Amino acid sequence: MARNFFGTDGIRGRTNEGVMTAATAMRVGQAAGTHFLRGDHRHRVVIGKDTRLSGYMMESALVAGFTSVGMDVIMTGPLPTPAIALLTREMRADLGVMISASHNPFEDNGIKLFGPDGYKLSDKAEAAIERLLEQEPLLVEPERIGRARRIEDARGRYIHAVKQSVASDVRFDGLKVVVDCANGAAYQVAPSAIWELGADIIPMGVEPNGTNINDGVGSTALDAIKARVIDEGADIGIALDGDADRLIVIDEKGKTVDGDQIMALIASRLKALGDLTGDGVVATVMSNLGLERYLEGIGLGLERTKVGDRYVLERMKEGGFNVGGEQSGHMILLDHGTTGDGTIAALRILASLVRSGKPASELLHVFDPVPQLLKNVRYSGGKPLENTTVRQVIAEAEQELAGKGRLVIRPSGTEPVIRVMAEGDDAAQVETVVDRICAAVESAA
């Protein structure tokens, strides 16, 4: 069955266009609500959002959809995606919904769904909801229409939960930390959690106005936080994305620390403590070859999945792993949550910084990455990767890199771009290969 609504990470698009309209959101509420109406108890859904202007519209439409099929709705207001996963499970809800387009600009929005266990929905569940979206909704009798209420203590519940990921004897006293919340969902909770553990906080991206989410701040726009870390003489910088499920770190010298280095640090620490499960780490095809070589060197494996934290999570659950993530900063620590959580990952790193007594630049440089280059080619339609010339150029590049590197080419699941990535020990060769493929894709597109 073709997927007309769901992509790599839920449903996403430009608001008031395509799949991201109020009308569609209401239908999603009706379809998802119907799918999770099981048993004779009062059914409940938790809905959170980030700080986008369109969040009000999408929230109202989803509330209408869910209540029309008999579900009660609990609204939390702006909260990180992992907070909604947590509250869904904690409040015994049948379903959780996060309204966010993550790192995308404010014009976009999205709908992420969580099951009652706090995990993102499987492909099978999404396919079932897609089928219901094509049918007329099963509206309930007037007396069975759901109720909606907004809760005020959701932020406090989440802050308390994430602090439990740090041992009770660890405090962050003496650490100066720049915390960039991307004017997004974590603008209140992330600085508060880190401050409550004793750190001196320098907040950034904590003044959302509906249109400035991810605008020059956050994990996808690092120039501002790099400059701030240097100017303030901070020990470390923490950069979250719009819905705070991913993290990028800046060391005290203003250098970027990506998800691969973070995974290497956390995995090696847990291995030393005897707390790492699965004998390795789960990451995607985009993770650096240097991470794989480092893990092999300390007796651990690296299992790769398709791009998307949901696929990482599925493999983690299947194989009994407790550490996984993406180079882009999604960190999944199953001992502490059911989805990627940038704030929890940040607290774990700060705890390691305190315990080690080392500067961030030393602690977080775990391995030397292999030269890697990623470029995006935007296209307006068609299937450029099926073009004969493009396929020939890709085949030649794979042969050229055989035994010396890797090539990963894929369409994005969240926007109309082709992602072209190559890595290898020869940086010049990597750049040449990527440019050649990008030129072929641009020509075909």
C-alpha positions as CSV (number, residue, x, y, z in Angstrom):
1,M,0.0,0.0,0.0
2,A,1.3,3.4,-0.9
3,R,2.0,5.8,2.0
4,N,0.2,9.0,1.2
5,F,0.4,10.6,4.6
6,F,3.2,9.0,6.7
7,G,6.9,9.6,6.0
8,T,10.1,8.8,7.9
9,D,8.9,10.5,11.0
10,G,5.1,10.8,11.1
11,I,3.2,13.2,8.8
12,R,5.0,16.4,7.8
13,G,4.6,19.2,5.3
14,R,4.0,22.9,4.8
15,T,1.0,24.1,6.7
16,N,-2.2,24.9,4.9
17,E,-1.0,22.9,2.0
18,G,-1.0,19.2,1.0
19,V,-1.4,16.9,4.0
20,M,-0.7,19.5,6.6
21,T,-4.1,21.3,6.8
22,A,-6.6,21.6,9.6
23,A,-9.0,19.3,7.7
24,T,-6.4,16.6,7.3
25,A,-5.4,16.9,11.0
26,M,-9.0,16.4,12.0
27,R,-9.2,13.3,9.8
28,V,-5.9,12.0,11.3
29,G,-7.5,12.4,14.8
30,Q,-10.5,10.5,13.7
31,A,-8.6,7.7,12.1
32,A,-5.9,7.3,14.8
33,G,-8.6,7.6,17.5
34,T,-10.7,4.9,15.8
35,H,-7.6,2.6,15.5
36,F,-6.9,2.9,19.2
37,L,-10.5,2.5,20.5
38,R,-10.0,-0.9,22.1
39,G,-11.9,-2.2,25.2
40,D,-14.7,-0.5,27.1
41,H,-12.7,2.0,29.2
42,R,-12.7,5.8,28.7
43,H,-10.2,6.3,25.9
44,R,-7.6,9.0,26.3
45,V,-5.0,10.8,24.1
46,V,-2.2,13.1,25.2
47,I,-1.4,16.0,22.7
48,G,1.7,18.2,22.9
49,K,3.2,20.6,20.5
50,D,6.2,22.8,19.8
51,T,6.1,26.6,19.5
52,R,5.0,27.0,15.8
53,L,2.2,29.4,15.1
54,S,0.3,26.7,13.3
55,G,0.4,24.6,16.4
56,Y,-2.8,26.2,17.6
57,M,-4.6,25.3,14.4
58,M,-3.4,21.8,14.3
59,E,-4.1,21.2,18.0
60,S,-7.7,22.4,17.7
61,A,-8.3,20.3,14.6
62,L,-6.8,17.1,16.2
63,V,-8.9,17.8,19.4
64,A,-12.0,17.9,17.2
65,G,-11.1,14.7,15.4
66,F,-10.3,12.7,18.5
67,T,-13.4,13.9,20.5
68,S,-15.7,13.2,17.6
69,V,-14.8,9.5,17.7
70,G,-15.1,9.3,21.5
71,M,-11.7,10.0,22.8
72,D,-10.9,12.3,25.7
73,V,-8.0,14.7,25.1
74,I,-5.3,16.0,27.4
75,M,-3.4,18.9,26.1
76,T,0.0,19.8,27.6
77,G,1.1,22.9,25.6
78,P,4.7,23.2,24.4
79,L,6.8,20.2,25.5
80,P,9.5,18.1,23.9
81,T,8.6,15.1,21.9
82,P,10.0,12.7,24.5
83,A,7.9,14.3,27.1
84,I,4.8,13.3,25.2
85,A,6.0,9.8,24.9
86,L,6.6,9.7,28.6
87,L,3.3,11.2,29.6
88,T,1.4,8.9,27.3
89,R,2.7,5.9,29.2
90,E,2.5,7.6,32.6
91,M,-1.1,8.7,32.2
92,R,-2.2,5.3,30.9
93,A,-3.3,7.0,27.6
94,D,-4.2,5.0,24.6
95,L,-2.3,7.3,22.2
96,G,0.1,10.2,22.3
97,V,0.5,13.0,19.6
98,M,3.3,15.5,19.1
99,I,2.6,18.4,16.8
100,S,6.0,19.3,15.4
101,A,8.1,19.5,12.3
102,S,11.3,19.0,14.4
103,H,14.2,20.9,12.8
104,N,12.2,22.3,9.8
105,P,11.3,26.0,9.5
106,F,8.2,27.4,11.1
107,E,6.1,27.2,7.9
108,D,6.2,23.4,8.2
109,N,4.4,21.3,10.8
110,G,4.0,17.6,11.5
111,I,2.1,15.0,13.5
112,K,4.0,12.3,15.4
113,L,2.1,9.4,17.0
114,F,3.0,7.2,20.0
115,G,1.3,4.1,21.1
116,P,0.2,3.4,24.7
117,D,3.7,2.0,25.5
118,G,5.3,5.4,24.6
119,Y,6.9,4.1,21.4
120,K,6.5,5.5,17.9
121,L,4.0,3.5,15.8
122,S,5.2,0.6,13.7
123,D,4.8,0.6,9.9
124,K,1.9,-1.8,10.3
125,A,0.0,0.6,12.7
126,E,0.6,3.6,10.4
127,A,-0.6,1.5,7.4
128,A,-3.8,0.7,9.3
129,I,-4.4,4.4,10.1
130,E,-3.7,5.3,6.4
131,R,-6.5,2.9,5.4
132,L,-8.9,4.5,7.9
133,L,-8.0,7.9,6.5
134,E,-9.5,6.8,3.2
135,Q,-12.8,5.8,4.8
136,E,-15.7,7.8,6.3
137,P,-15.0,8.4,10.0
138,L,-17.1,6.4,12.5
139,L,-18.5,9.3,14.5
140,V,-20.0,8.4,18.0
141,E,-23.4,9.3,19.4
142,P,-23.7,12.8,21.0
143,E,-23.5,11.4,24.6
144,R,-20.2,9.6,23.8
145,I,-18.3,12.6,22.4
146,G,-15.0,13.1,24.2
147,R,-14.0,15.8,26.6
148,A,-10.8,18.0,26.4
149,R,-8.8,19.5,29.2
150,R,-5.4,21.2,29.5
151,I,-3.0,20.1,32.3
152,E,-0.7,22.6,34.0
153,D,1.9,20.3,35.7
154,A,3.3,18.6,32.5
155,R,6.5,20.5,32.5
156,G,7.3,19.7,36.1
157,R,6.6,16.0,35.5
158,Y,9.0,15.9,32.6
159,I,11.8,17.8,34.5
160,H,11.5,15.4,37.4
161,A,11.7,12.4,35.1
162,V,14.8,13.5,33.1
163,K,16.7,14.4,36.3
164,Q,16.3,10.7,37.3
165,S,18.7,9.8,34.5
166,V,21.6,11.3,36.5
167,A,22.8,9.6,39.7
168,S,21.7,11.3,42.9
169,D,25.3,12.0,43.9
170,V,26.1,14.0,40.8
171,R,25.8,17.8,40.7
172,F,26.8,20.3,38.0
173,D,28.1,23.0,40.3
174,G,30.8,25.0,38.7
175,L,29.8,24.2,35.1
176,K,29.0,27.0,32.8
177,V,26.6,25.7,30.2
178,V,25.1,27.5,27.1
179,V,21.7,25.9,26.4
180,D,20.2,26.7,23.0
181,C,16.6,25.5,22.8
182,A,16.0,26.6,19.2
183,N,13.0,28.8,20.3
184,G,11.3,25.4,20.4
185,A,9.5,23.0,22.6
186,A,12.2,22.7,25.3
187,Y,12.6,26.5,25.9
188,Q,11.3,26.1,29.5
189,V,12.2,22.6,30.6
190,A,15.8,22.0,29.3
191,P,17.3,25.1,31.0
192,S,15.3,24.4,34.2
193,A,16.5,20.8,34.4
194,I,20.1,21.7,34.0
195,W,19.9,24.6,36.4
196,E,18.2,22.5,39.0
197,L,21.2,20.2,39.0
198,G,23.5,23.1,39.8
199,A,24.9,24.4,36.6
200,D,25.3,28.1,35.7
201,I,23.0,28.5,32.7
202,I,23.4,30.8,29.7
203,P,20.1,30.4,27.8
204,M,19.7,30.9,24.1
205,G,16.7,30.4,21.8
206,V,14.2,30.7,24.7
207,E,12.0,33.5,23.3
208,P,9.6,31.8,20.9
209,N,7.2,34.0,19.0
210,G,5.6,31.4,16.7
211,T,7.8,32.1,13.7
212,N,11.3,32.0,15.0
213,I,11.7,28.3,15.8
214,N,15.0,26.9,14.4
215,D,15.7,30.4,12.9
216,G,19.4,30.9,13.3
217,V,19.5,28.9,16.5
218,G,19.3,25.3,17.6
219,S,21.1,22.1,16.5
220,T,20.8,22.9,12.8
221,A,22.2,26.5,13.0
222,L,25.3,26.3,15.2
223,D,27.2,29.5,14.5
224,A,25.4,31.5,17.2
225,I,26.0,29.0,20.0
226,K,29.6,28.4,19.0
227,A,30.2,32.2,19.3
228,R,28.3,32.3,22.6
229,V,30.3,29.5,24.1
230,I,33.6,31.3,23.2
231,D,32.4,34.7,24.3
232,E,31.1,33.5,27.6
233,G,34.0,31.3,28.4
234,A,31.6,28.4,28.8
235,D,32.6,24.8,29.6
236,I,30.2,23.4,27.0
237,G,27.2,24.2,24.7
238,I,24.0,22.2,24.4
239,A,22.0,22.7,21.2
240,L,18.6,21.1,20.8
241,D,16.3,21.1,17.8
242,G,12.7,22.4,17.6
243,D,11.1,19.4,19.4
244,A,14.2,18.6,21.5
245,D,14.6,15.0,20.5
246,R,18.0,15.6,19.1
247,L,21.2,17.1,20.5
248,I,24.4,18.5,19.2
249,V,27.2,19.6,21.6
250,I,29.7,22.4,21.3
251,D,33.0,22.0,23.2
252,E,34.7,24.8,25.1
253,K,36.8,25.6,22.0
254,G,33.7,26.1,19.8
255,K,34.0,22.8,18.0
256,T,31.0,20.7,17.0
257,V,30.4,17.3,18.6
258,D,27.9,15.2,16.7
259,G,25.8,12.2,17.6
260,D,28.4,9.7,16.6
261,Q,30.9,11.0,19.2
262,I,28.1,11.2,21.8
263,M,27.1,7.6,21.1
264,A,30.8,6.5,21.4
265,L,31.2,8.3,24.7
266,I,28.0,6.9,26.3
267,A,28.6,3.4,25.0
268,S,32.2,3.2,26.2
269,R,31.1,4.6,29.7
270,L,28.3,2.1,30.0
271,K,30.6,-0.8,28.9
272,A,33.2,0.2,31.5
273,L,30.4,0.1,34.2
274,G,29.0,-3.2,32.8
275,D,25.7,-1.6,32.0
276,L,25.8,-1.7,28.2
277,T,23.4,-4.3,26.7
278,G,23.4,-5.8,23.2
279,D,27.3,-5.8,23.0
280,G,27.2,-2.7,20.8
281,V,25.3,0.3,19.4
282,V,22.6,0.7,16.8
283,A,23.0,3.6,14.4
284,T,21.9,4.4,10.8
285,V,23.7,4.1,7.5
286,M,24.7,7.8,7.9
287,S,27.0,7.2,10.9
288,N,30.7,7.7,10.3
289,L,32.9,4.8,9.5
290,G,35.2,6.1,12.3
291,L,32.6,5.2,14.9
292,E,32.4,1.6,13.6
293,R,36.1,1.2,13.7
294,Y,36.3,2.7,17.2
295,L,33.6,0.4,18.6
296,E,35.3,-2.6,17.0
297,G,38.5,-1.6,18.7
298,I,36.9,-1.8,22.2
299,G,35.1,-5.1,21.4
300,L,31.7,-3.7,20.5
301,G,29.7,-3.9,17.3
302,L,27.8,-1.3,15.3
303,E,24.5,-2.3,13.7
304,R,23.2,0.0,11.0
305,T,19.6,0.6,10.0
306,K,17.7,2.8,7.6
307,V,17.7,6.5,8.3
308,G,15.1,7.4,11.0
309,D,15.2,7.0,14.7
310,R,12.2,4.8,14.6
311,Y,14.2,2.2,12.7
312,V,17.0,2.5,15.1
313,L,14.6,2.0,18.0
314,E,13.0,-1.1,16.4
315,R,16.4,-2.8,16.0
316,M,17.3,-1.8,19.6
317,K,14.2,-3.5,20.9
318,E,14.7,-6.6,18.8
319,G,18.4,-7.0,19.8
320,G,18.3,-5.9,23.4
321,F,20.4,-2.8,22.9
322,N,20.2,0.2,25.3
323,V,22.2,2.7,23.3
324,G,21.4,3.9,19.8
325,G,21.0,7.0,17.7
326,E,21.8,9.0,14.7
327,Q,24.7,11.2,13.7
328,S,22.3,14.1,13.4
329,G,21.9,14.0,17.2
330,H,19.0,11.7,18.0
331,M,20.1,9.8,21.1
332,I,18.0,6.9,22.3
333,L,18.9,5.6,25.7
334,L,16.3,2.9,26.5
335,D,17.2,2.8,30.2
336,H,15.7,6.2,30.5
337,G,13.0,6.7,27.7
338,T,11.2,5.2,24.7
339,T,12.4,7.7,22.1
340,G,15.2,10.1,21.3
341,D,15.7,12.7,24.1
342,G,18.1,15.6,23.7
343,T,17.8,16.7,27.3
344,I,18.5,13.3,28.8
345,A,21.5,12.9,26.5
346,A,22.7,16.3,27.5
347,L,22.5,15.5,31.2
348,R,24.4,12.2,30.7
349,I,27.2,14.2,28.9
350,L,27.3,16.8,31.7
351,A,27.5,14.1,34.3
352,S,30.4,12.5,32.4
353,L,32.1,15.9,32.2
354,V,31.8,16.3,36.0
355,R,33.0,12.8,36.8
356,S,36.0,12.9,34.4
357,G,37.3,16.4,35.3
358,K,38.4,16.7,31.7
359,P,37.5,19.6,29.3
360,A,34.8,18.9,26.8
361,S,37.2,19.0,23.9
362,E,39.1,16.1,25.4
363,L,36.3,14.1,26.8
364,L,34.1,14.3,23.7
365,H,36.8,13.6,21.1
366,V,36.4,9.9,21.3
367,F,37.5,8.9,17.8
368,D,38.9,10.4,14.7
369,P,36.1,10.5,12.1
370,V,36.7,9.4,8.5
371,P,36.4,12.2,6.0
372,Q,32.7,12.4,5.2
373,L,30.7,14.7,2.9
374,L,26.9,15.1,2.7
375,K,25.1,17.2,0.1
376,N,21.5,17.7,-0.6
377,V,20.0,18.1,-4.1
378,R,16.5,19.6,-4.1
379,Y,14.0,18.4,-6.7
380,S,10.4,19.3,-7.7
381,G,9.1,16.0,-8.9
382,G,9.7,12.7,-10.5
383,K,12.2,10.0,-9.4
384,P,15.7,11.2,-10.3
385,L,17.4,8.2,-8.7
386,E,15.8,6.0,-11.3
387,N,17.4,7.9,-14.2
388,T,19.7,5.7,-16.2
389,T,22.6,8.1,-16.2
390,V,22.3,8.7,-12.4
391,R,22.3,5.0,-11.7
392,Q,25.4,4.6,-13.9
393,V,27.3,7.4,-12.1
394,I,26.4,5.9,-8.7
395,A,27.6,2.4,-9.8
396,E,30.9,3.9,-10.9
397,A,31.3,5.7,-7.6
398,E,30.6,2.6,-5.6
399,Q,33.2,0.7,-7.6
400,E,35.7,3.5,-7.0
401,L,35.1,3.5,-3.2
402,A,35.1,-0.3,-2.9
403,G,37.1,-1.3,0.2
404,K,38.1,2.3,0.9
405,G,34.8,3.9,1.9
406,R,31.0,4.0,1.7
407,L,28.4,5.6,-0.3
408,V,24.8,6.4,0.9
409,I,22.3,8.0,-1.5
410,R,18.6,8.3,-0.5
411,P,15.6,10.5,-0.8
412,S,14.7,12.4,2.3
413,G,11.6,11.2,4.2
414,T,10.8,14.7,5.4
415,E,11.5,17.1,2.4
416,P,11.9,16.9,-1.4
417,V,15.7,16.4,-1.5
418,I,18.1,13.7,-2.5
419,R,20.8,13.2,0.1
420,V,24.2,12.2,-1.3
421,M,26.8,11.0,1.3
422,A,30.2,9.5,0.8
423,E,33.0,8.8,3.2
424,G,36.5,7.3,2.9
425,D,40.1,7.7,3.9
426,D,40.8,10.1,1.0
427,A,39.0,13.4,1.5
428,A,39.6,14.6,-2.1
429,Q,38.2,11.4,-3.5
430,V,35.1,11.7,-1.3
431,E,34.5,15.2,-2.5
432,T,34.9,14.3,-6.2
433,V,32.5,11.4,-5.9
434,V,29.8,13.4,-4.1
435,D,30.0,16.3,-6.6
436,R,29.8,14.0,-9.6
437,I,26.7,12.3,-8.3
438,C,25.1,15.6,-7.3
439,A,25.6,17.0,-10.8
440,A,24.0,13.9,-12.3
441,V,21.0,14.1,-10.0
442,E,20.6,17.8,-10.6
443,S,20.6,17.2,-14.3
444,A,18.0,14.5,-14.0
445,A,15.8,16.5,-11.7
